[in-house]
């Protein structure tokens, strides 16, 4: 539009110069026509010597706002004005502000930063970029671009469900920690009994009701549960999740959220855990014994997708064949009705193992629930439906219900 105005103005001045034979207006018309060309040349020269770098965290948590920083440097002898940075964002990641990052002025030899905020509502691995830096000539007649071909990977890990108590603690009464002989008397969280006070016992352990009844000081004694070796098996087979939705609220995202929370909770309470899926690498499936291993497990879950051809039972059988031992098996799958999985669990329990499961109700995640088979009765399997309060489900202590 501005260029058109200069061209029309030059034409008008030229017509006036011809009609009235005014030589000075010829020069003015030529200047008006040259201004866009000169401005274009200056803008093209101003874009030279400009570099841009992108900085963002290696990973983030789903639902978190990520700070993205662009550093622009001017190594030329000309100043830069009105520099815009436009980045290419994948589906599922958006800028939290409306306009692109802007640097108003960048003088020769100067560098400047501009910032943006990214919204990451869902877990996954996202490629940020390539980006382009936009600049204008002094009159704003022409826009010039410079490509920033670098693509940065952003790993968004699943958000953990906040738990007020350990989900495994509620299962202790159902035999998950073994018999009473598997408990170590002393400091711990599980109630063991009441005994007579002994020198050295802390006063905060005094059981006042027993003391009042017997007339002698009595203290409460707690037991510390033994730690378990746990395999958390997440089903990622294509057939198991077919037609169960996409994105937030889908069966897959519900399963991954449950898996991440269970892994964190188990490690937080001192258990040794392994994550098992159909597609996991041996490195990612290595045993984890403390929370320092959580980033590795969370990144594995961030990259997870339901594209495996084989069922979960096949991976469990292969894992057992390799000699991997675990007393406790936790399964998260929409396919608990599989006869192959039922046969594996029957043999697992016969060998003295224990299992617990979260069975995702596929019908509740589908638009058309027709044809869904009834849920198999298993006192240690809890059914999960779309829209369930996962925090309440994990915190419930009645581990004998199945839905």
C-alpha contacts under 8 A as a table, 3 or more apart, distances in Angstrom:
res1	aa1	res2	aa2	distance
1	X	4	X	5.09
1	X	5	X	6.36
2	X	5	X	5.10
2	X	6	X	6.47
2	X	141	X	6.04
3	X	6	X	5.21
3	X	7	X	6.28
3	X	36	X	6.28
3	X	141	X	6.21
4	X	7	X	5.06
4	X	8	X	6.05
5	X	8	X	5.19
5	X	9	X	5.96
6	X	9	X	5.08
6	X	10	X	6.07
6	X	32	X	5.77
6	X	33	X	6.47
6	X	35	X	7.76
6	X	36	X	7.50
7	X	10	X	5.13
7	X	11	X	6.18
7	X	32	X	6.99
7	X	33	X	5.84
8	X	11	X	5.05
8	X	12	X	6.12
9	X	12	X	5.08
9	X	13	X	6.22
9	X	29	X	7.64
9	X	32	X	7.08
10	X	13	X	5.16
10	X	14	X	6.10
10	X	28	X	7.50
10	X	29	X	4.38
10	X	30	X	6.94
10	X	31	X	7.90
10	X	32	X	5.19
10	X	33	X	5.85
11	X	14	X	5.03
11	X	15	X	6.22
11	X	29	X	6.85
12	X	15	X	5.19
12	X	16	X	6.31
13	X	16	X	5.08
13	X	17	X	6.09
13	X	25	X	6.24
13	X	26	X	7.44
13	X	28	X	7.25
13	X	29	X	5.51
14	X	17	X	4.98
14	X	18	X	6.23
14	X	25	X	6.66
14	X	26	X	5.96
14	X	29	X	5.58
15	X	18	X	5.17
15	X	19	X	6.12
16	X	19	X	5.16
16	X	20	X	5.98
16	X	21	X	7.84
16	X	22	X	7.76
16	X	25	X	7.62
17	X	20	X	5.43
17	X	21	X	5.23
17	X	22	X	4.72
17	X	23	X	6.52
17	X	24	X	7.76
17	X	25	X	5.25
17	X	26	X	6.11
18	X	21	X	5.07
18	X	22	X	6.97
22	X	25	X	5.68
22	X	26	X	7.25
23	X	26	X	5.33
23	X	27	X	7.19
24	X	27	X	5.50
24	X	28	X	6.64
25	X	28	X	4.83
25	X	29	X	6.07
26	X	29	X	5.18
26	X	30	X	6.27
27	X	30	X	5.10
27	X	31	X	6.21
28	X	31	X	5.07
28	X	32	X	6.27
29	X	32	X	5.12
29	X	33	X	6.32
30	X	33	X	5.15
30	X	34	X	6.11
31	X	34	X	5.01
31	X	35	X	6.08
32	X	35	X	5.43
32	X	36	X	7.82
33	X	36	X	6.67
33	X	37	X	7.66
34	X	37	X	5.27
34	X	38	X	6.10
35	X	38	X	5.19
35	X	39	X	5.96
36	X	39	X	5.03
36	X	40	X	5.96
36	X	141	X	6.97
37	X	40	X	5.03
37	X	41	X	6.22
38	X	41	X	5.10
38	X	42	X	6.24
39	X	42	X	5.10
39	X	43	X	6.15
39	X	137	X	5.70
39	X	138	X	6.30
39	X	139	X	6.59
39	X	141	X	7.43
40	X	43	X	5.09
40	X	44	X	6.15
40	X	137	X	5.98
40	X	141	X	7.38
40	X	142	X	6.36
41	X	44	X	5.14
41	X	45	X	6.21
42	X	45	X	5.10
42	X	46	X	6.02
42	X	137	X	6.24
42	X	138	X	7.40
43	X	46	X	4.95
43	X	47	X	6.40
43	X	135	X	7.50
43	X	136	X	5.92
43	X	137	X	3.84
43	X	138	X	6.68
43	X	142	X	7.52
43	X	144	X	7.26
44	X	47	X	5.47
44	X	48	X	7.07
44	X	137	X	7.41
44	X	144	X	6.88
45	X	48	X	5.52
45	X	78	X	7.80
46	X	49	X	7.76
46	X	76	X	7.84
46	X	78	X	5.81
46	X	79	X	6.67
46	X	80	X	5.97
46	X	137	X	7.72
47	X	50	X	6.07
47	X	80	X	7.24
47	X	135	X	6.69
47	X	144	X	7.10
47	X	145	X	7.81
47	X	146	X	7.59
48	X	76	X	6.75
49	X	74	X	5.78
49	X	75	X	4.93
49	X	76	X	4.75
50	X	72	X	7.01
50	X	73	X	5.78
50	X	74	X	4.87
50	X	75	X	6.35
50	X	76	X	7.33
51	X	72	X	5.65
51	X	73	X	5.31
51	X	74	X	6.80
52	X	70	X	6.62
52	X	71	X	5.52
52	X	72	X	4.44
52	X	73	X	6.45
52	X	133	X	7.76
52	X	148	X	6.95
53	X	70	X	5.57
53	X	71	X	5.19
53	X	72	X	6.66
53	X	148	X	7.84
54	X	68	X	7.30
54	X	69	X	5.87
54	X	70	X	4.70
54	X	71	X	6.60
54	X	152	X	7.98
55	X	68	X	5.98
55	X	69	X	5.09
55	X	70	X	6.32
56	X	66	X	7.44
56	X	67	X	6.41
56	X	68	X	4.90
56	X	69	X	6.44
56	X	154	X	7.88
57	X	60	X	6.95
57	X	66	X	7.40
57	X	67	X	7.70
57	X	68	X	7.91
57	X	154	X	7.19
58	X	153	X	7.22
58	X	154	X	5.65
58	X	155	X	6.40
59	X	154	X	5.64
59	X	155	X	4.52
59	X	156	X	5.58
59	X	157	X	7.14
60	X	64	X	6.64
60	X	66	X	6.99
60	X	120	X	7.96
60	X	154	X	7.48
60	X	155	X	6.30
60	X	156	X	4.73
60	X	157	X	6.17
61	X	64	X	5.46
61	X	120	X	7.65
61	X	123	X	7.18
61	X	156	X	5.19
61	X	157	X	4.85
61	X	158	X	5.99
61	X	159	X	5.73
62	X	120	X	5.65
62	X	121	X	5.20
62	X	122	X	4.90
62	X	123	X	5.12
62	X	156	X	5.73
62	X	157	X	5.92
62	X	158	X	5.40
62	X	159	X	5.34
63	X	119	X	7.04
63	X	120	X	5.38
63	X	121	X	4.25
63	X	122	X	6.49
63	X	159	X	7.41
64	X	119	X	6.56
64	X	120	X	5.88
64	X	121	X	7.02
65	X	117	X	6.35
65	X	118	X	5.57
65	X	119	X	4.91
65	X	120	X	6.35
66	X	117	X	5.62
66	X	118	X	4.95
66	X	119	X	6.51
66	X	120	X	7.40
67	X	115	X	7.08
67	X	116	X	6.08
67	X	117	X	4.82
67	X	118	X	6.37
68	X	115	X	5.71
68	X	116	X	5.07
68	X	117	X	5.84
68	X	118	X	6.89
69	X	113	X	6.75
69	X	114	X	5.96
69	X	115	X	4.58
69	X	116	X	6.43
70	X	113	X	5.58
70	X	114	X	5.35
70	X	115	X	6.22
71	X	111	X	6.95
71	X	112	X	5.79
71	X	113	X	4.54
71	X	114	X	6.68
72	X	111	X	5.48
72	X	112	X	5.37
72	X	113	X	6.21
73	X	106	X	7.79
73	X	109	X	7.24
73	X	110	X	6.06
73	X	111	X	4.08
73	X	112	X	6.49
74	X	79	X	7.68
74	X	80	X	7.55
74	X	106	X	6.58
74	X	107	X	6.87
74	X	108	X	5.62
74	X	109	X	5.32
74	X	110	X	5.58
74	X	111	X	6.06
75	X	108	X	6.14
75	X	109	X	5.04
75	X	110	X	7.43
76	X	79	X	7.72
76	X	108	X	5.72
76	X	109	X	6.86
77	X	108	X	5.08
77	X	109	X	7.54
78	X	107	X	7.05
78	X	108	X	5.72
79	X	105	X	7.23
79	X	106	X	5.72
79	X	107	X	4.40
79	X	108	X	5.40
80	X	83	X	7.14
80	X	105	X	5.69
80	X	106	X	4.92
80	X	107	X	6.27
80	X	108	X	7.95
80	X	135	X	7.56
81	X	103	X	7.49
81	X	104	X	5.54
81	X	105	X	4.64
81	X	106	X	6.44
81	X	135	X	6.81
81	X	136	X	7.03
81	X	138	X	7.59
82	X	102	X	6.72
82	X	103	X	5.82
82	X	104	X	4.48
82	X	105	X	6.25
82	X	135	X	6.01
82	X	136	X	6.70
83	X	102	X	5.65
83	X	103	X	5.02
83	X	104	X	6.27
83	X	105	X	7.52
83	X	133	X	6.61
83	X	134	X	5.54
83	X	135	X	4.89
83	X	136	X	7.62
84	X	100	X	6.51
84	X	101	X	5.89
84	X	102	X	4.67
84	X	103	X	6.54
84	X	133	X	5.60
84	X	134	X	4.89
84	X	135	X	6.57
85	X	100	X	6.11
85	X	101	X	5.51
85	X	102	X	6.55
85	X	131	X	6.99
85	X	132	X	5.85
85	X	133	X	4.60
85	X	134	X	6.28
86	X	100	X	5.95
86	X	101	X	7.37
86	X	131	X	5.64
86	X	132	X	5.38
86	X	133	X	6.45
86	X	134	X	7.74
87	X	128	X	7.30
87	X	129	X	5.55
87	X	130	X	6.25
87	X	131	X	4.10
87	X	132	X	6.38
88	X	128	X	6.18
88	X	129	X	4.60
88	X	130	X	5.66
88	X	131	X	5.81
89	X	93	X	6.19
89	X	94	X	6.76
89	X	127	X	7.33
89	X	128	X	5.43
89	X	129	X	6.36
90	X	93	X	5.92
90	X	126	X	6.45
90	X	127	X	6.54
90	X	128	X	6.79
91	X	94	X	7.84
92	X	120	X	6.74
92	X	121	X	6.91
92	X	122	X	6.75
93	X	118	X	6.59
93	X	119	X	5.71
93	X	120	X	5.22
93	X	121	X	7.27
93	X	126	X	7.95
94	X	118	X	5.62
94	X	119	X	5.31
94	X	120	X	7.18
95	X	98	X	7.16
95	X	116	X	6.98
95	X	117	X	5.73
95	X	118	X	4.66
95	X	119	X	6.09
96	X	116	X	7.67
96	X	117	X	5.45
96	X	118	X	5.72
96	X	119	X	5.95
97	X	100	X	7.77
97	X	116	X	7.50
97	X	117	X	7.08
100	X	116	X	7.74
101	X	114	X	5.82
101	X	115	X	6.20
101	X	116	X	6.26
102	X	114	X	6.43
103	X	106	X	7.29
103	X	112	X	7.34
103	X	113	X	7.54
103	X	114	X	6.45
106	X	110	X	6.00
106	X	111	X	6.72
106	X	112	X	6.96
107	X	110	X	5.36
120	X	123	X	7.49
120	X	156	X	7.21
122	X	156	X	7.22
122	X	158	X	7.36
122	X	247	X	7.54
122	X	248	X	6.95
123	X	155	X	7.71
123	X	156	X	4.71
123	X	157	X	5.13
123	X	158	X	5.09
123	X	159	X	7.86
123	X	302	X	5.69
124	X	155	X	6.15
124	X	156	X	5.16
124	X	157	X	6.58
124	X	158	X	7.97
124	X	302	X	4.73
124	X	303	X	5.79
124	X	304	X	7.85
125	X	153	X	6.90
125	X	154	X	5.82
125	X	155	X	4.56
125	X	156	X	6.05
125	X	302	X	6.47
125	X	303	X	6.09
126	X	153	X	5.76
126	X	154	X	5.16
126	X	155	X	6.39
126	X	156	X	7.69
127	X	151	X	6.19
127	X	152	X	5.67
127	X	153	X	4.67
127	X	154	X	6.25
128	X	151	X	5.55
128	X	152	X	5.07
128	X	153	X	6.15
128	X	154	X	7.06
129	X	148	X	7.85
129	X	149	X	7.15
129	X	150	X	6.53
129	X	151	X	4.63
129	X	152	X	6.51
130	X	147	X	7.39
130	X	148	X	5.74
130	X	149	X	4.80
130	X	150	X	5.69
130	X	151	X	5.38
131	X	147	X	6.10
131	X	148	X	4.90
131	X	149	X	6.54
131	X	150	X	7.68
132	X	145	X	6.25
132	X	146	X	5.53
132	X	147	X	4.52
132	X	148	X	5.54
133	X	145	X	5.49
133	X	146	X	5.15
133	X	147	X	6.46
133	X	148	X	7.39
134	X	143	X	6.54
134	X	144	X	5.57
134	X	145	X	4.57
134	X	146	X	6.64
135	X	143	X	5.68
135	X	144	X	5.12
135	X	145	X	6.36
136	X	139	X	7.67
136	X	140	X	5.28
136	X	141	X	7.10
136	X	142	X	5.63
136	X	143	X	4.57
136	X	144	X	5.96
137	X	140	X	5.12
137	X	141	X	6.29
137	X	142	X	5.87
137	X	143	X	6.94
137	X	144	X	7.99
138	X	141	X	7.82
140	X	143	X	7.30
155	X	299	X	6.94
155	X	302	X	6.72
156	X	299	X	7.82
156	X	302	X	6.13
157	X	298	X	5.60
157	X	299	X	6.00
157	X	301	X	6.93
157	X	302	X	4.78
158	X	256	X	7.23
158	X	257	X	6.09
158	X	260	X	6.91
158	X	298	X	6.94
158	X	301	X	7.21
158	X	302	X	6.33
159	X	257	X	6.71
159	X	260	X	7.72
160	X	257	X	6.53
160	X	260	X	6.24
160	X	261	X	5.06
160	X	264	X	7.97
161	X	257	X	7.26
161	X	258	X	7.65
161	X	261	X	5.76
161	X	390	X	7.40
161	X	391	X	6.18
162	X	261	X	7.97
162	X	391	X	6.73
163	X	166	X	6.81
163	X	167	X	7.90
163	X	391	X	6.30
163	X	394	X	7.69
163	X	395	X	6.89
164	X	395	X	7.47
165	X	169	X	7.64
165	X	395	X	6.43
166	X	169	X	5.42
166	X	170	X	7.43
166	X	265	X	6.36
166	X	266	X	7.97
166	X	269	X	7.72
166	X	395	X	7.07
167	X	170	X	5.91
167	X	171	X	7.38
167	X	262	X	7.97
167	X	265	X	7.56
167	X	394	X	5.42
167	X	395	X	5.32
167	X	396	X	7.34
167	X	397	X	7.52
168	X	171	X	5.22
168	X	172	X	6.84
168	X	176	X	7.75
168	X	266	X	7.73
169	X	172	X	5.44
169	X	397	X	7.81
170	X	173	X	6.77
170	X	395	X	7.71
170	X	396	X	7.08
170	X	397	X	4.23
170	X	398	X	7.08
170	X	399	X	7.08
171	X	174	X	5.21
171	X	175	X	6.80
171	X	176	X	5.66
171	X	177	X	7.86
171	X	397	X	6.52
171	X	398	X	7.64
171	X	399	X	5.88
172	X	175	X	5.37
172	X	176	X	4.93
172	X	177	X	5.27
172	X	178	X	7.60
173	X	176	X	7.28
174	X	399	X	7.18
174	X	400	X	7.87
175	X	178	X	4.92
175	X	179	X	6.57
176	X	328	X	7.76
176	X	354	X	7.30
177	X	182	X	7.08
177	X	225	X	6.61
177	X	226	X	6.82
177	X	228	X	7.67
178	X	181	X	7.77
178	X	182	X	5.90
179	X	182	X	5.53
179	X	183	X	7.56
180	X	183	X	5.49
181	X	184	X	7.77
182	X	225	X	7.06
182	X	226	X	6.44
183	X	223	X	5.76
183	X	224	X	5.85
183	X	225	X	5.03
183	X	226	X	6.21
184	X	223	X	5.31
184	X	224	X	5.17
184	X	225	X	6.48
184	X	226	X	7.30
185	X	188	X	7.96
185	X	192	X	7.24
185	X	221	X	7.27
185	X	222	X	6.25
185	X	223	X	4.48
185	X	224	X	6.38
186	X	221	X	6.48
186	X	222	X	5.66
186	X	223	X	5.51
186	X	224	X	6.70
187	X	221	X	7.71
187	X	222	X	5.82
187	X	223	X	6.21
187	X	224	X	6.13
188	X	222	X	5.39
188	X	223	X	5.01
188	X	224	X	4.10
188	X	225	X	7.35
189	X	222	X	6.11
189	X	223	X	6.37
189	X	224	X	6.17
189	X	225	X	7.97
190	X	222	X	5.37
190	X	223	X	5.03
190	X	224	X	6.31
190	X	225	X	7.21
191	X	220	X	7.84
191	X	221	X	6.56
191	X	222	X	4.54
191	X	223	X	6.05
192	X	220	X	7.80
192	X	221	X	5.51
192	X	222	X	4.72
192	X	223	X	5.38
193	X	220	X	6.09
193	X	221	X	5.33
193	X	222	X	6.88
194	X	207	X	7.40
194	X	218	X	6.55
194	X	219	X	5.68
194	X	220	X	4.63
194	X	221	X	5.73
195	X	218	X	5.52
195	X	219	X	5.68
195	X	220	X	6.66
195	X	221	X	7.12
196	X	216	X	7.32
196	X	217	X	6.16
196	X	218	X	4.39
196	X	219	X	6.22
197	X	201	X	6.70
197	X	206	X	7.75
197	X	216	X	7.88
197	X	217	X	5.28
197	X	218	X	4.79
197	X	219	X	5.56
198	X	201	X	5.83
201	X	205	X	7.29
201	X	219	X	7.75
202	X	205	X	5.61
202	X	206	X	7.49
203	X	206	X	5.40
205	X	219	X	5.10
205	X	220	X	5.37
205	X	221	X	7.57
206	X	211	X	7.81
206	X	217	X	6.94
206	X	218	X	5.69
206	X	219	X	4.10
206	X	220	X	6.17
207	X	210	X	5.79
207	X	211	X	6.25
207	X	217	X	7.69
207	X	218	X	5.51
207	X	219	X	4.87
207	X	220	X	5.63
208	X	211	X	4.87
208	X	212	X	6.01
208	X	217	X	7.78
208	X	218	X	7.28
209	X	212	X	5.28
209	X	213	X	6.33
210	X	213	X	5.09
210	X	214	X	6.09
210	X	217	X	7.80
210	X	218	X	6.27
211	X	214	X	5.42
211	X	215	X	5.38
211	X	216	X	5.14
211	X	217	X	4.87
211	X	218	X	5.32
212	X	215	X	5.36
212	X	216	X	7.41
227	X	270	X	6.25
227	X	271	X	4.98
227	X	272	X	7.37
228	X	271	X	5.17
228	X	272	X	6.23
228	X	327	X	7.00
228	X	328	X	7.14
229	X	271	X	6.28
229	X	272	X	4.89
229	X	273	X	5.85
229	X	326	X	5.20
229	X	327	X	6.04
229	X	328	X	6.44
230	X	271	X	7.24
230	X	272	X	6.14
230	X	273	X	4.69
230	X	274	X	6.42
230	X	326	X	5.76
230	X	327	X	6.64
230	X	328	X	4.88
230	X	329	X	5.77
230	X	330	X	7.24
231	X	273	X	5.62
231	X	274	X	4.82
231	X	275	X	6.03
231	X	276	X	6.80
231	X	326	X	6.50
231	X	328	X	6.50
231	X	329	X	4.98
231	X	330	X	6.13
232	X	259	X	7.31
232	X	263	X	7.44
232	X	273	X	7.02
232	X	274	X	6.11
232	X	275	X	5.03
232	X	276	X	6.06
232	X	329	X	6.18
232	X	330	X	4.76
232	X	331	X	5.99
232	X	332	X	7.79
233	X	275	X	6.05
233	X	276	X	4.61
233	X	277	X	5.87
233	X	312	X	7.87
233	X	316	X	7.96
233	X	329	X	7.34
233	X	330	X	6.02
233	X	331	X	4.78
233	X	332	X	6.26
234	X	255	X	7.42
234	X	256	X	7.70
234	X	259	X	7.00
234	X	275	X	7.53
234	X	276	X	6.23
234	X	277	X	5.23
234	X	312	X	7.67
234	X	331	X	6.11
234	X	332	X	5.02
234	X	333	X	6.41
235	X	240	X	7.71
235	X	277	X	6.00
235	X	278	X	7.06
235	X	306	X	7.94
235	X	311	X	7.45
235	X	312	X	5.33
235	X	331	X	7.73
235	X	332	X	6.20
235	X	333	X	5.07
235	X	334	X	7.79
236	X	240	X	7.50
236	X	241	X	7.80
236	X	252	X	7.96
236	X	277	X	6.46
236	X	278	X	6.33
236	X	279	X	7.70
236	X	304	X	7.66
236	X	305	X	6.49
236	X	306	X	4.34
236	X	307	X	6.45
236	X	308	X	5.82
236	X	312	X	7.38
237	X	240	X	5.48
237	X	241	X	6.92
237	X	278	X	7.27
237	X	306	X	5.31
237	X	307	X	5.69
237	X	308	X	4.31
237	X	309	X	5.81
237	X	310	X	6.19
237	X	311	X	5.65
237	X	312	X	6.89
238	X	241	X	5.72
238	X	242	X	6.12
238	X	306	X	5.11
238	X	307	X	4.64
238	X	308	X	5.43
238	X	309	X	6.12
239	X	242	X	5.18
239	X	309	X	7.64
240	X	311	X	7.89
240	X	333	X	7.56
240	X	334	X	5.90
240	X	335	X	5.81
241	X	244	X	5.39
241	X	251	X	6.80
241	X	252	X	6.76
241	X	306	X	6.87
241	X	334	X	7.03
241	X	362	X	7.65
242	X	245	X	7.98
243	X	365	X	7.92
243	X	366	X	6.03
244	X	250	X	6.10
244	X	251	X	5.69
244	X	252	X	7.81
244	X	362	X	6.18
244	X	363	X	7.81
244	X	365	X	4.83
244	X	366	X	4.94
245	X	249	X	7.59
245	X	250	X	4.65
245	X	251	X	6.61
245	X	365	X	6.23
245	X	366	X	6.58
246	X	249	X	7.50
246	X	250	X	5.16
246	X	251	X	7.89
246	X	252	X	7.74
247	X	250	X	5.77
247	X	253	X	6.79
248	X	253	X	6.12
248	X	254	X	7.89
249	X	253	X	6.39
249	X	254	X	6.38
249	X	386	X	6.85
249	X	387	X	7.33
250	X	253	X	5.40
250	X	254	X	6.19
250	X	365	X	6.38
250	X	386	X	7.57
251	X	254	X	5.12
251	X	255	X	6.12
251	X	334	X	7.73
251	X	360	X	6.75
251	X	362	X	7.20
251	X	365	X	6.20
251	X	386	X	7.43
252	X	255	X	5.09
252	X	256	X	6.21
252	X	305	X	7.99
252	X	306	X	7.23
253	X	256	X	5.10
253	X	257	X	6.08
254	X	257	X	5.17
254	X	258	X	6.23
255	X	258	X	5.17
255	X	259	X	6.14
255	X	332	X	6.22
255	X	333	X	7.18
255	X	360	X	7.54
256	X	259	X	4.97
256	X	260	X	6.13
256	X	301	X	6.65
257	X	260	X	5.31
257	X	261	X	6.28
258	X	261	X	5.25
258	X	262	X	6.13
258	X	332	X	7.88
258	X	390	X	7.68
259	X	262	X	5.18
259	X	263	X	6.17
259	X	332	X	7.24
260	X	263	X	5.27
260	X	264	X	6.26
260	X	297	X	7.89
260	X	298	X	6.69
260	X	301	X	7.40
261	X	264	X	5.20
261	X	265	X	6.09
262	X	265	X	5.10
262	X	266	X	6.04
263	X	266	X	5.28
263	X	267	X	6.23
263	X	273	X	7.10
263	X	294	X	7.78
264	X	267	X	5.33
264	X	268	X	5.98
264	X	291	X	7.05
264	X	294	X	6.83
265	X	268	X	5.01
265	X	269	X	6.40
266	X	269	X	5.38
266	X	270	X	6.55
266	X	271	X	5.37
266	X	272	X	7.41
266	X	273	X	7.14
267	X	270	X	5.15
267	X	271	X	5.30
267	X	272	X	6.56
267	X	273	X	7.09
267	X	288	X	7.57
267	X	289	X	6.16
267	X	290	X	5.21
267	X	291	X	5.79
268	X	271	X	7.58
268	X	290	X	6.92
268	X	291	X	6.43
270	X	289	X	6.91
270	X	290	X	6.81
271	X	289	X	6.39
271	X	290	X	7.93
272	X	287	X	6.53
272	X	288	X	5.65
272	X	289	X	4.53
272	X	290	X	7.58
273	X	287	X	5.58
273	X	288	X	5.30
273	X	289	X	6.53
274	X	285	X	5.77
274	X	286	X	6.20
274	X	287	X	4.73
274	X	288	X	6.18
275	X	284	X	7.59
275	X	285	X	5.37
275	X	286	X	7.77
275	X	287	X	7.83
275	X	297	X	7.45
276	X	280	X	6.60
276	X	285	X	6.16
276	X	315	X	7.88
277	X	280	X	5.37
277	X	312	X	7.21
277	X	315	X	7.05
278	X	308	X	6.26
278	X	310	X	7.15
278	X	311	X	7.63
278	X	312	X	6.45
278	X	315	X	5.72
279	X	308	X	6.72
280	X	284	X	6.36
280	X	285	X	6.43
280	X	300	X	7.62
281	X	284	X	5.34
281	X	285	X	6.18
282	X	285	X	5.00
282	X	286	X	6.31
283	X	286	X	5.45
284	X	296	X	6.82
284	X	297	X	6.78
284	X	300	X	6.91
288	X	293	X	5.74
288	X	294	X	7.97
289	X	293	X	7.23
290	X	293	X	5.99
290	X	294	X	7.69
291	X	294	X	5.22
292	X	295	X	6.99
293	X	296	X	5.63
293	X	297	X	6.65
294	X	297	X	5.04
294	X	298	X	5.91
295	X	298	X	5.05
295	X	299	X	6.05
296	X	299	X	5.33
296	X	300	X	6.34
297	X	300	X	5.09
297	X	301	X	6.37
298	X	301	X	5.02
298	X	302	X	6.06
299	X	302	X	4.84
299	X	303	X	6.35
300	X	303	X	5.35
300	X	304	X	6.30
301	X	304	X	4.93
308	X	311	X	7.61
310	X	314	X	6.50
310	X	315	X	7.81
311	X	314	X	5.62
311	X	315	X	7.19
312	X	315	X	5.31
312	X	316	X	6.35
312	X	341	X	7.59
313	X	316	X	5.01
313	X	317	X	6.12
313	X	340	X	6.31
313	X	341	X	5.03
313	X	344	X	6.98
314	X	317	X	5.14
314	X	318	X	6.20
315	X	318	X	5.07
315	X	319	X	6.04
316	X	319	X	5.06
316	X	320	X	6.19
316	X	344	X	7.99
317	X	320	X	5.15
317	X	321	X	6.11
317	X	344	X	7.36
318	X	321	X	4.96
318	X	322	X	6.33
319	X	322	X	5.28
319	X	323	X	6.95
319	X	324	X	5.97
320	X	323	X	5.31
320	X	324	X	5.41
320	X	325	X	7.13
321	X	324	X	7.42
326	X	329	X	7.00
326	X	353	X	7.34
327	X	352	X	7.47
327	X	353	X	4.87
327	X	354	X	6.00
328	X	353	X	6.04
328	X	354	X	4.77
328	X	355	X	5.58
328	X	356	X	7.73
329	X	353	X	7.60
329	X	354	X	6.10
329	X	355	X	4.50
329	X	356	X	6.23
330	X	355	X	5.70
330	X	356	X	4.81
330	X	357	X	5.37
330	X	358	X	7.89
331	X	355	X	7.59
331	X	356	X	6.37
331	X	357	X	4.53
331	X	358	X	6.17
331	X	359	X	7.98
332	X	357	X	5.84
332	X	358	X	4.83
332	X	359	X	6.15
332	X	360	X	7.45
333	X	336	X	6.38
333	X	357	X	7.86
333	X	358	X	6.55
333	X	359	X	5.40
333	X	360	X	5.99
334	X	359	X	5.32
334	X	360	X	4.37
334	X	361	X	6.14
334	X	362	X	5.91
335	X	338	X	5.75
335	X	359	X	7.16
335	X	360	X	7.74
336	X	341	X	6.86
336	X	342	X	7.41
336	X	359	X	6.06
336	X	376	X	7.54
337	X	341	X	7.62
337	X	342	X	7.31
337	X	373	X	7.82
337	X	375	X	6.94
337	X	376	X	6.31
338	X	341	X	5.24
338	X	342	X	6.25
339	X	342	X	4.95
339	X	343	X	6.10
340	X	343	X	5.16
340	X	344	X	6.30
341	X	344	X	5.04
341	X	345	X	6.21
342	X	345	X	5.19
342	X	346	X	6.13
343	X	346	X	5.10
343	X	347	X	6.36
344	X	347	X	5.27
344	X	348	X	6.04
345	X	348	X	4.78
345	X	349	X	6.04
345	X	355	X	7.44
346	X	349	X	5.34
346	X	350	X	6.17
347	X	350	X	4.95
347	X	351	X	6.32
348	X	351	X	5.34
348	X	352	X	6.79
348	X	353	X	5.40
348	X	354	X	7.31
349	X	352	X	5.13
349	X	353	X	4.72
349	X	354	X	5.78
349	X	355	X	7.46
350	X	353	X	7.14
355	X	380	X	7.03
356	X	380	X	5.02
356	X	381	X	5.61
357	X	380	X	6.42
357	X	381	X	4.38
357	X	382	X	6.11
358	X	381	X	5.70
358	X	382	X	4.97
358	X	383	X	5.78
358	X	384	X	6.44
359	X	381	X	6.59
359	X	382	X	6.03
359	X	383	X	4.68
359	X	384	X	5.81
360	X	383	X	5.87
360	X	384	X	4.65
360	X	385	X	6.09
361	X	364	X	5.70
361	X	365	X	7.06
361	X	383	X	6.40
361	X	384	X	5.76
361	X	385	X	5.20
361	X	386	X	7.57
362	X	365	X	5.28
362	X	366	X	6.39
362	X	369	X	7.82
362	X	372	X	7.67
362	X	385	X	7.79
363	X	366	X	5.18
363	X	367	X	7.85
363	X	368	X	7.29
363	X	369	X	4.40
363	X	370	X	7.53
363	X	372	X	6.04
364	X	367	X	7.82
364	X	369	X	6.77
364	X	385	X	5.73
364	X	386	X	5.49
365	X	385	X	7.35
365	X	386	X	5.66
366	X	369	X	5.72
369	X	372	X	6.12
377	X	402	X	7.00
378	X	381	X	5.41
378	X	402	X	6.52
379	X	382	X	7.81
379	X	399	X	7.19
379	X	400	X	4.65
379	X	401	X	5.75
379	X	402	X	5.88
380	X	399	X	6.24
380	X	400	X	5.87
380	X	401	X	7.22
380	X	402	X	7.06
381	X	400	X	7.98
381	X	401	X	7.41
381	X	402	X	5.50
382	X	399	X	7.80
382	X	401	X	6.42
382	X	402	X	4.46
382	X	403	X	5.90
383	X	402	X	5.69
383	X	403	X	4.97
384	X	388	X	6.68
384	X	403	X	7.57
385	X	388	X	5.62
388	X	393	X	7.67
389	X	392	X	5.56
389	X	393	X	6.25
390	X	393	X	4.90
390	X	394	X	6.11
391	X	394	X	5.32
391	X	395	X	6.20
392	X	395	X	5.10
392	X	396	X	6.14
393	X	396	X	5.58
396	X	399	X	7.30
398	X	401	X	6.34
